[in-house]
Amino acid sequence: MNATTLKHDVVSSVVVFLVALPLCLGIAIASGAPPAAGLITGIIGGIVAGSLSGCPLQVSGPAAGLAVLVYEIIQKHGLGTLGIVVLLAGLIQLGAGLLRAGQIFRAISPSVIYGMLAGIGILIFGAQFHVMVDDAPRANGVQNLLAIPESIGKGLFPMDGRSHHLAAYIGVGTIVILILWAKFAPKQLKWIPGALVAVAATTAISDVLDLPIKYVQLSDNFLGAIQFLPLADLPKLINGDVLMLAFTVAFVASAETLLSAAAVDQMHDGARTNYNKELISQGVGNTLCGIMGSLPMTGVIVRSATNVAAGAKTRLSAILHGVCLLALVALFPGLLRMIPTACLAAILVYTGYKLVNVQNMKRLLRYGGAPIVIYAATIIGIVATDMLKGILLGLALSILKVVYARTHFNMRMQPHPDGRRLDVYFEGAATFLRLPTFADALEVISPDRETYIHLRDLDYVDDACLEALTNWQKQRTERGSVVIIEWDEALQLYRDKNPLGSYQRADMVVTGSSH
C-alpha cells in the first residue's frame, strides 16, 4: 500500500464514520433496541467483517431493511431472544458461505441492481429530508415522500418556539458546500471529500452561534452497555420459532448484503466481489453480534456507496471506520455531540439523490423496454413495501423475461415485389413447447409461391422444430412447391445451443443467408 492509497482510505474512513454514526443510532432506535446495540454492530461490521470481507469496499453495519423485523422480534420475544436469533443467523450464513451458496447472487440482472440503488436512494432521500429540518421521519417510504412539502414549510417559515428553520439552514448549507466543493475545490485539496468539509464547517458554525437545534446524542457509558448473551438462553437455539426467525434474518441479511456487493461492483473498477467469502465474513460478524447482544448486520449500500464516492481504495477504509466508531464513541463522546444531525442528514439526502442515477436508465434503454419495466417495478416495490419484497419482485420479473424469451415465437411474412416469391422470417425461440404454434404457422404459408424460409432471427431452435420443418419441406416439395430454407443457419444455431446434439439430413436443401 502506497502513501496515496493510505491517504484515500484514511480520509474515506472518516467520512464513512460520520455517515455511519447517526445511522447506527437511528436504526437501533427504530428497531426498539438501545442505541449502543447499533453502535456495537457498526464496530463489529467495520473491524471484523471489514477485515474478512469478500467485497473490500463494502461497509457493514446495522441495516434499515431489517429494522421492522428486529422490532417485531424484540416486541414479541424480548431483547435477549434477539441475541439468540442473530447468533443462529450468523451460523447459518457461515455455513452457507462454506457451501459456496453465495455464488447464486452473481446471477443478478442489472435492472434489479440499478432499481435497488434507485429505490434505496429514494427512501434515504425521503426519510433524511425530514431529519434535515429536525423533524421526525414518517412511518414508511411513501409517507416520507408525501410529507416532504410539510417539512419544506417548516424549514421556510419559522414557528413559535421551534427551530426547524435553523436546522434547515444547516442542512441546505451542507448541500451547498458539497456541490461547490465538488466543482471548485483547489486541485491540491481535491482529495479531501466535500462531506468532511461540510461537517467541519457546519459544526463550527453551529457551535459558534450556539444554535438551538438537534445534535448527536451519545451516552458516556458505552462500554458498559454491552450485554453478552447469557448462557441460560442457549437452550433457545433449538426452539422452533427461534430457528424460523433466524432463517428469516439470515435470508434477508444475506440478500441485502450480496445484492449490495453486486451494486458496489458497479461503482468502481477495482477487485470484484468474492461472494462466498463475503457471506462467510457476514456470518462471523453476525455470530459476534449475537454473542454481544447487538443488532444484526448486513453489507449496507448507503455506507458502501459513500465509501466508494469518498475515494476508498482498499478494505482498510471499512476497518478504520469501525476503529473510529470504537475510539471516538468510547473515549471522546463530547466531540460527537457537537455535530448537528441536520448536517449528517443533509449528506444522506445528497447521497440518496446521487443513487438515483439517470445514466443507469439510459444504459437500460439500450436493451429495450423490458429492462426499464423491471427497473421501475423494483423501485416501486422497494419504496411501497420494503427492500426485500422489491428485490424479489425485480428478480421474479427478470425470470419471467427469460421464460418469455425462451418460449416466444413469431412468424413474419413479406411478399416479394415480383409477386412470385414469399419471404418468411421466423423470430424468437422455436422449441417443442411452441411446436403446435410452429406447425400452424407453417401451414398458413401458401403453396402457390416460391417460399424462402429465413431462420437467422431465431434465438434458439431444437430438434423437434427442425424435424417438423424438414417434414413440411418434404411434403411441399412432393406437391410441386418450391421451398428454400436457410438450413445452414438452423444447423449452426442448433449446434451452438446443443453441444451434445448432431442433426444432419441428406435430403436437406442447404442455402446461405443471402436469400
C-alpha positions as CSV (number, residue, x, y, z in Angstrom):
1,M,0.0,0.0,0.0
2,N,1.5,3.4,-1.0
3,A,1.0,6.7,0.6
4,T,-1.6,7.9,-1.8
5,T,-3.8,4.8,-1.2
6,L,-3.4,5.1,2.5
7,K,-4.4,8.8,2.4
8,H,-7.6,8.0,0.4
9,D,-8.5,5.2,2.8
10,V,-7.9,7.2,6.0
11,V,-10.0,10.2,4.7
12,S,-12.7,7.9,3.4
13,S,-12.9,6.1,6.7
14,V,-13.6,9.4,8.5
15,V,-16.4,10.3,6.0
16,V,-18.0,6.8,6.3
17,F,-17.7,7.0,10.1
18,L,-19.6,10.3,10.1
19,V,-22.3,8.8,7.9
20,A,-22.4,5.5,9.9
21,L,-22.7,7.0,13.4
22,P,-26.2,8.5,13.0
23,L,-27.4,5.5,11.1
24,C,-26.2,3.1,13.8
25,L,-28.1,5.2,16.4
26,G,-31.2,5.8,14.3
27,I,-31.6,2.2,13.2
28,A,-31.2,1.0,16.8
29,I,-33.9,3.3,17.9
30,A,-36.2,2.4,15.0
31,S,-35.6,-1.3,15.9
32,G,-36.7,-0.7,19.6
33,A,-33.1,-1.5,20.8
34,P,-30.7,0.6,22.9
35,P,-28.6,3.0,20.8
36,A,-25.5,1.1,22.0
37,A,-26.7,-2.0,20.2
38,G,-26.5,-0.3,16.9
39,L,-23.0,1.1,17.6
40,I,-21.7,-2.3,18.6
41,T,-22.9,-3.7,15.3
42,G,-21.3,-0.9,13.4
43,I,-18.0,-1.5,15.2
44,I,-18.1,-5.3,14.5
45,G,-19.2,-4.6,10.9
46,G,-16.2,-2.3,10.4
47,I,-13.4,-4.2,12.2
48,V,-14.4,-7.8,11.9
49,A,-16.5,-8.0,8.7
50,G,-14.3,-5.4,7.0
51,S,-11.1,-7.5,7.7
52,L,-12.7,-10.7,6.3
53,S,-14.9,-9.2,3.6
54,G,-15.0,-10.6,0.1
55,C,-16.1,-7.1,-1.2
56,P,-13.2,-4.9,0.0
57,L,-15.1,-1.6,-0.5
58,Q,-18.3,-2.7,1.1
59,V,-19.1,-1.4,4.6
60,S,-21.2,-3.4,7.0
61,G,-23.4,-2.4,9.9
62,P,-27.0,-2.3,11.1
63,A,-29.4,-2.1,8.2
64,A,-32.7,-0.2,7.9
65,G,-34.1,-3.1,5.8
66,L,-34.1,-5.3,9.0
67,A,-35.4,-2.7,11.4
68,V,-39.1,-3.8,11.1
69,L,-38.2,-7.5,11.6
70,V,-35.9,-6.8,14.5
71,Y,-38.6,-4.6,16.1
72,E,-41.1,-7.4,15.9
73,I,-38.7,-9.9,17.4
74,I,-37.9,-7.6,20.4
75,Q,-41.6,-6.8,21.0
76,K,-42.7,-10.4,20.9
77,H,-39.7,-12.3,22.3
78,G,-37.5,-9.7,24.1
79,L,-34.1,-8.3,23.5
80,G,-32.4,-11.5,24.9
81,T,-34.0,-13.6,22.2
82,L,-32.8,-11.2,19.6
83,G,-29.2,-12.2,20.5
84,I,-30.0,-15.9,20.0
85,V,-31.7,-15.2,16.7
86,V,-28.7,-13.1,15.4
87,L,-26.2,-15.7,16.6
88,L,-28.1,-18.5,14.8
89,A,-28.5,-16.3,11.7
90,G,-24.7,-15.8,11.7
91,L,-24.0,-19.5,11.9
92,I,-26.4,-20.1,9.0
93,Q,-24.7,-17.5,6.9
94,L,-21.3,-19.0,7.8
95,G,-22.5,-22.5,6.7
96,A,-24.0,-21.1,3.5
97,G,-20.7,-19.4,2.6
98,L,-18.7,-22.5,3.3
99,L,-21.1,-24.4,1.0
100,R,-20.5,-21.7,-1.7
101,A,-24.1,-20.6,-1.8
102,G,-23.0,-17.0,-2.3
103,Q,-22.4,-17.7,-6.0
104,I,-26.1,-17.7,-6.8
105,F,-26.2,-13.9,-6.3
106,R,-23.9,-13.4,-9.3
107,A,-26.9,-14.1,-11.5
108,I,-28.5,-10.7,-10.8
109,S,-29.9,-8.6,-13.6
110,P,-28.5,-5.0,-13.9
111,S,-32.1,-3.9,-14.0
112,V,-32.6,-5.2,-10.4
113,I,-29.3,-3.8,-9.2
114,Y,-29.9,-0.3,-10.6
115,G,-33.5,-0.5,-9.3
116,M,-32.3,-1.4,-5.9
117,L,-29.9,1.5,-5.8
118,A,-32.5,4.0,-7.0
119,G,-35.2,2.6,-4.6
120,I,-32.8,2.9,-1.6
121,G,-31.8,6.3,-2.8
122,I,-35.4,7.5,-2.8
123,L,-36.0,6.0,0.6
124,I,-32.9,7.7,2.0
125,F,-33.8,11.0,0.4
126,G,-37.4,10.9,1.7
127,A,-36.5,9.9,5.3
128,Q,-33.5,12.1,5.8
129,F,-35.1,15.1,4.3
130,H,-37.3,15.4,7.4
131,V,-34.3,14.8,9.7
132,M,-32.5,17.6,7.9
133,V,-35.1,20.1,9.3
134,D,-35.1,18.5,12.7
135,D,-38.4,16.8,12.0
136,A,-39.2,13.1,12.5
137,P,-39.3,10.6,9.6
138,R,-42.7,9.2,8.9
139,A,-43.8,5.5,9.2
140,N,-42.8,4.4,5.7
141,G,-41.3,5.4,2.5
142,V,-44.4,6.6,0.8
143,Q,-45.5,8.7,3.7
144,N,-42.0,10.2,3.9
145,L,-42.2,11.3,0.2
146,L,-45.8,12.7,0.6
147,A,-44.8,14.7,3.7
148,I,-41.8,16.5,2.1
149,P,-43.9,19.6,1.3
150,E,-44.8,19.8,5.0
151,S,-41.1,19.7,6.1
152,I,-40.3,22.3,3.4
153,G,-42.9,24.6,5.0
154,K,-41.3,24.1,8.5
155,G,-37.9,24.9,7.0
156,L,-39.1,28.0,5.3
157,F,-41.4,29.6,7.8
158,P,-40.2,29.9,11.4
159,M,-42.7,28.6,14.0
160,D,-43.1,29.9,17.5
161,G,-40.7,28.2,19.9
162,R,-39.3,25.8,17.2
163,S,-36.1,25.8,15.3
164,H,-36.8,23.8,12.2
165,H,-35.8,26.7,10.0
166,L,-32.3,26.9,11.7
167,A,-31.8,23.2,11.1
168,A,-32.9,23.7,7.5
169,Y,-30.2,26.4,7.1
170,I,-27.6,24.0,8.3
171,G,-28.9,21.2,6.1
172,V,-29.1,23.4,2.9
173,G,-25.7,24.9,3.7
174,T,-24.2,21.4,3.9
175,I,-25.6,20.5,0.5
176,V,-24.3,23.8,-1.0
177,I,-20.8,23.1,0.4
178,L,-20.9,19.6,-1.1
179,I,-21.8,20.9,-4.6
180,L,-19.4,23.8,-4.5
181,W,-16.5,21.7,-3.2
182,A,-17.0,19.1,-5.9
183,K,-16.9,21.9,-8.6
184,F,-14.5,24.5,-7.3
185,A,-12.1,22.8,-4.8
186,P,-8.5,23.6,-5.4
187,K,-6.6,20.7,-7.1
188,Q,-4.2,20.3,-4.2
189,L,-7.2,19.8,-1.8
190,K,-9.4,17.8,-4.1
191,W,-8.6,14.6,-2.2
192,I,-10.5,15.9,0.8
193,P,-14.1,14.8,0.5
194,G,-16.7,17.5,0.4
195,A,-18.7,15.7,3.2
196,L,-15.7,16.2,5.6
197,V,-15.5,19.9,4.7
198,A,-19.3,20.3,5.1
199,V,-19.3,18.6,8.5
200,A,-16.4,20.7,9.8
201,A,-17.9,23.9,8.6
202,T,-21.4,23.4,9.8
203,T,-20.3,22.1,13.1
204,A,-18.1,25.1,13.6
205,I,-21.0,27.5,12.7
206,S,-23.5,25.7,14.9
207,D,-21.0,25.8,17.9
208,V,-20.1,29.4,17.5
209,L,-23.7,30.6,17.1
210,D,-24.9,28.1,19.7
211,L,-27.9,27.2,17.6
212,P,-30.8,25.5,19.4
213,I,-31.0,22.5,17.0
214,K,-30.6,18.8,17.5
215,Y,-27.1,17.3,17.9
216,V,-25.7,13.8,18.0
217,Q,-26.8,12.2,21.3
218,L,-24.5,9.7,22.9
219,S,-24.1,8.2,26.4
220,D,-20.9,8.3,28.3
221,N,-21.3,4.7,29.5
222,F,-20.9,3.0,26.1
223,L,-18.6,0.1,27.0
224,G,-20.8,-0.8,30.0
225,A,-23.8,-1.1,27.7
226,I,-22.6,-4.3,26.1
227,Q,-24.8,-7.2,27.2
228,F,-23.2,-10.6,26.4
229,L,-25.6,-13.4,25.7
230,P,-26.4,-15.3,28.9
231,L,-25.6,-19.0,28.9
232,A,-29.1,-19.6,30.3
233,D,-30.5,-18.5,26.9
234,L,-28.6,-21.1,24.9
235,P,-31.4,-23.7,25.0
236,K,-33.4,-21.4,22.8
237,L,-31.1,-22.4,20.0
238,I,-33.2,-25.4,19.4
239,N,-36.6,-23.6,19.7
240,G,-38.6,-23.9,16.5
241,D,-39.9,-20.3,16.5
242,V,-36.3,-19.0,17.1
243,L,-35.0,-21.2,14.3
244,M,-37.5,-19.8,11.9
245,L,-36.8,-16.3,12.8
246,A,-33.0,-17.0,12.4
247,F,-33.5,-18.4,8.9
248,T,-35.6,-15.3,8.0
249,V,-32.9,-12.9,9.3
250,A,-30.2,-14.9,7.6
251,F,-32.0,-14.8,4.3
252,V,-32.9,-11.1,4.4
253,A,-29.4,-10.1,5.6
254,S,-27.7,-12.3,3.0
255,A,-29.8,-11.0,0.2
256,E,-29.2,-7.4,1.2
257,T,-25.5,-7.9,1.7
258,L,-24.8,-9.7,-1.6
259,L,-27.0,-7.5,-3.7
260,S,-25.3,-4.5,-2.1
261,A,-22.0,-6.1,-3.0
262,A,-23.2,-6.6,-6.6
263,A,-24.1,-2.9,-6.7
264,V,-20.8,-1.8,-5.2
265,D,-19.1,-3.7,-8.1
266,Q,-20.9,-1.4,-10.5
267,M,-19.5,1.7,-8.8
268,H,-15.7,1.0,-9.2
269,D,-13.3,-0.8,-11.4
270,G,-11.2,-2.5,-8.7
271,A,-11.3,-6.1,-7.4
272,R,-14.7,-7.9,-7.9
273,T,-16.6,-9.4,-5.1
274,N,-15.9,-12.9,-3.8
275,Y,-19.5,-13.7,-2.8
276,N,-18.8,-16.8,-0.7
277,K,-16.1,-15.0,1.2
278,E,-18.4,-12.1,1.8
279,L,-21.1,-14.4,3.1
280,I,-18.6,-16.0,5.5
281,S,-17.5,-12.6,6.8
282,Q,-21.1,-11.7,7.5
283,G,-21.6,-15.0,9.2
284,V,-18.7,-14.4,11.5
285,G,-19.8,-10.8,12.2
286,N,-23.4,-11.7,13.0
287,T,-22.3,-14.5,15.3
288,L,-20.3,-12.0,17.3
289,C,-23.2,-9.5,17.2
290,G,-25.5,-12.2,18.6
291,I,-23.0,-13.0,21.4
292,M,-22.7,-9.3,22.3
293,G,-26.5,-8.8,22.2
294,S,-26.5,-6.2,19.4
295,L,-28.4,-5.8,16.1
296,P,-27.9,-8.0,13.1
297,M,-25.5,-6.6,10.4
298,T,-25.6,-6.6,6.6
299,G,-23.5,-5.0,3.9
300,V,-25.1,-1.6,3.6
301,I,-25.3,0.2,0.3
302,V,-25.5,3.7,1.9
303,R,-22.2,3.4,3.7
304,S,-20.7,1.4,0.9
305,A,-21.6,4.0,-1.7
306,T,-20.3,6.8,0.5
307,N,-17.1,4.8,0.9
308,V,-16.6,4.5,-2.9
309,A,-17.6,8.1,-3.5
310,A,-15.1,9.3,-0.9
311,G,-12.3,7.6,-2.8
312,A,-11.6,4.4,-0.8
313,K,-9.1,2.1,-2.4
314,T,-8.9,-0.9,0.0
315,R,-10.7,-2.7,2.9
316,L,-8.6,-0.5,5.3
317,S,-11.2,2.2,5.0
318,A,-14.0,0.0,6.3
319,I,-11.8,-1.3,9.1
320,L,-10.7,2.2,10.2
321,H,-14.3,3.4,10.2
322,G,-15.0,0.7,12.8
323,V,-12.0,1.8,14.8
324,C,-13.2,5.4,14.6
325,L,-16.6,4.3,15.9
326,L,-15.0,2.5,18.8
327,A,-12.4,5.1,19.8
328,L,-14.5,8.2,19.5
329,V,-17.7,6.8,20.9
330,A,-15.8,5.2,23.9
331,L,-13.3,7.9,24.6
332,F,-14.5,11.2,23.2
333,P,-18.3,11.3,23.1
334,G,-18.3,15.0,23.7
335,L,-16.8,15.7,20.3
336,L,-19.6,13.9,18.6
337,R,-22.2,15.7,20.5
338,M,-21.1,18.9,18.7
339,I,-22.2,17.6,15.2
340,P,-25.7,18.8,14.1
341,T,-27.9,15.9,13.0
342,A,-29.2,18.2,10.2
343,C,-25.7,18.2,8.7
344,L,-25.4,14.4,8.7
345,A,-28.9,14.1,7.3
346,A,-28.1,16.5,4.5
347,I,-25.2,14.4,3.5
348,L,-27.5,11.4,3.3
349,V,-30.1,13.4,1.3
350,Y,-27.3,14.2,-1.2
351,T,-26.2,10.6,-1.3
352,G,-29.7,9.4,-1.9
353,Y,-30.1,11.8,-4.8
354,K,-26.9,10.5,-6.4
355,L,-28.0,6.9,-6.0
356,V,-31.0,7.7,-8.3
357,N,-28.6,7.8,-11.3
358,V,-30.3,8.8,-14.5
359,Q,-27.4,7.4,-16.5
360,N,-28.4,3.9,-15.4
361,M,-31.8,4.3,-17.0
362,K,-30.1,5.4,-20.2
363,R,-28.0,2.3,-20.2
364,L,-31.1,0.0,-19.7
365,L,-33.0,1.8,-22.5
366,R,-30.4,0.5,-25.0
367,Y,-31.8,-3.0,-24.4
368,G,-35.5,-2.2,-24.9
369,G,-38.5,-1.7,-22.7
370,A,-38.4,-4.9,-20.6
371,P,-35.3,-3.9,-18.5
372,I,-37.0,-0.5,-17.8
373,V,-40.1,-2.2,-16.6
374,I,-38.1,-4.4,-14.2
375,Y,-36.1,-1.4,-13.1
376,A,-39.3,0.6,-12.3
377,A,-41.0,-2.3,-10.7
378,T,-38.0,-2.9,-8.4
379,I,-38.1,0.8,-7.3
380,I,-41.8,0.9,-6.7
381,G,-41.7,-2.4,-4.8
382,I,-38.9,-1.1,-2.5
383,V,-40.5,2.3,-1.9
384,A,-44.0,1.0,-1.4
385,T,-43.2,-2.1,0.7
386,D,-39.6,-2.9,1.7
387,M,-36.3,-3.7,0.2
388,L,-36.6,-7.5,0.2
389,K,-40.0,-7.5,-1.4
390,G,-38.9,-5.0,-4.0
391,I,-35.8,-7.1,-4.9
392,L,-37.9,-10.3,-5.1
393,L,-40.3,-8.6,-7.4
394,G,-37.5,-7.5,-9.7
395,L,-36.0,-11.0,-9.7
396,A,-39.3,-12.5,-10.4
397,L,-39.9,-10.2,-13.4
398,S,-36.3,-11.0,-14.6
399,I,-37.1,-14.7,-14.6
400,L,-40.4,-14.2,-16.4
401,K,-38.5,-12.2,-19.0
402,V,-36.1,-15.1,-19.6
403,V,-39.0,-17.6,-19.7
404,Y,-40.8,-15.4,-22.3
405,A,-37.6,-15.0,-24.4
406,R,-37.2,-18.8,-24.4
407,T,-40.8,-19.5,-25.3
408,H,-41.8,-16.6,-27.5
409,F,-42.1,-17.4,-31.2
410,N,-43.3,-15.3,-34.1
411,M,-43.6,-15.6,-37.9
412,R,-43.4,-12.7,-40.3
413,M,-44.3,-12.9,-44.0
414,Q,-43.1,-10.4,-46.6
415,P,-44.2,-10.8,-50.3
416,H,-41.5,-10.2,-52.9
417,P,-42.1,-7.3,-55.3
418,D,-42.2,-9.7,-58.2
419,G,-45.3,-11.3,-56.8
420,R,-44.0,-14.9,-57.2
421,R,-41.8,-15.2,-54.1
422,L,-42.7,-15.1,-50.4
423,D,-40.1,-14.4,-47.7
424,V,-40.9,-15.9,-44.3
425,Y,-39.0,-14.8,-41.3
426,F,-39.0,-16.9,-38.0
427,E,-38.2,-15.0,-34.8
428,G,-37.8,-15.9,-31.2
429,A,-37.4,-19.5,-29.9
430,A,-38.6,-22.5,-31.9
431,T,-38.8,-25.2,-29.3
432,F,-41.1,-28.2,-28.6
433,L,-43.1,-26.0,-26.2
434,R,-44.1,-23.9,-29.3
435,L,-44.4,-26.8,-31.7
436,P,-48.2,-26.5,-32.2
437,T,-47.8,-22.8,-33.0
438,F,-44.8,-23.5,-35.1
439,A,-46.7,-26.2,-37.1
440,D,-49.7,-24.0,-37.5
441,A,-47.5,-21.1,-38.8
442,L,-46.1,-23.4,-41.5
443,E,-49.5,-24.5,-42.7
444,V,-50.6,-20.9,-43.1
445,I,-47.9,-20.4,-45.8
446,S,-49.4,-20.5,-49.3
447,P,-48.0,-23.4,-51.5
448,D,-48.6,-21.3,-54.7
449,R,-45.5,-19.2,-54.4
450,E,-41.7,-19.9,-54.1
451,T,-41.2,-19.8,-50.4
452,Y,-37.9,-18.7,-48.8
453,I,-37.7,-19.5,-45.1
454,H,-35.2,-17.2,-43.2
455,L,-34.0,-18.5,-39.8
456,R,-31.3,-16.0,-39.0
457,D,-33.6,-14.2,-36.5
458,L,-34.2,-17.3,-34.3
459,D,-32.6,-17.2,-30.9
460,Y,-33.0,-20.9,-30.3
461,V,-34.2,-24.0,-32.2
462,D,-34.5,-27.6,-31.0
463,D,-34.6,-30.9,-32.8
464,A,-38.5,-31.1,-32.6
465,C,-38.9,-28.0,-34.7
466,L,-36.1,-28.9,-37.1
467,E,-37.8,-32.3,-37.7
468,A,-41.2,-30.6,-38.2
469,L,-39.6,-28.1,-40.7
470,T,-37.9,-31.0,-42.6
471,N,-41.1,-32.9,-42.9
472,W,-43.0,-29.8,-44.0
473,Q,-40.5,-29.0,-46.7
474,K,-40.5,-32.6,-48.0
475,Q,-44.3,-32.6,-48.2
476,R,-44.4,-29.3,-50.0
477,T,-41.7,-30.3,-52.4
478,E,-43.5,-33.6,-53.3
479,R,-46.6,-31.5,-54.2
480,G,-44.5,-29.4,-56.6
481,S,-44.0,-26.3,-54.4
482,V,-40.6,-24.6,-54.3
483,V,-39.3,-24.3,-50.8
484,I,-35.8,-23.0,-49.9
485,I,-34.7,-23.0,-46.3
486,E,-31.7,-21.4,-44.6
487,W,-30.6,-24.8,-43.2
488,D,-27.0,-23.7,-42.6
489,E,-28.2,-21.0,-40.1
490,A,-30.6,-23.5,-38.5
491,L,-28.0,-26.2,-38.1
492,Q,-25.3,-23.8,-36.8
493,L,-27.8,-22.4,-34.2
494,Y,-28.7,-26.0,-33.2
495,R,-25.1,-27.0,-32.8
496,D,-24.3,-23.8,-30.8
497,K,-27.1,-24.3,-28.4
498,N,-26.9,-28.1,-28.2
499,P,-23.2,-29.0,-28.0
500,L,-24.1,-32.7,-27.5
501,G,-26.6,-32.8,-30.4
502,S,-26.0,-33.7,-34.0
503,Y,-28.6,-33.1,-36.7
504,Q,-27.9,-33.9,-40.3
505,R,-30.2,-34.9,-43.1
506,A,-29.2,-36.0,-46.6
507,D,-32.3,-34.6,-48.2
508,M,-31.9,-31.0,-46.9
509,V,-31.6,-28.2,-49.4
510,V,-28.8,-26.2,-47.8
511,T,-28.6,-22.5,-48.7
512,G,-26.8,-19.4,-47.3
513,S,-28.4,-16.5,-45.5
514,S,-28.3,-14.2,-48.6
515,H,-31.7,-15.3,-49.9
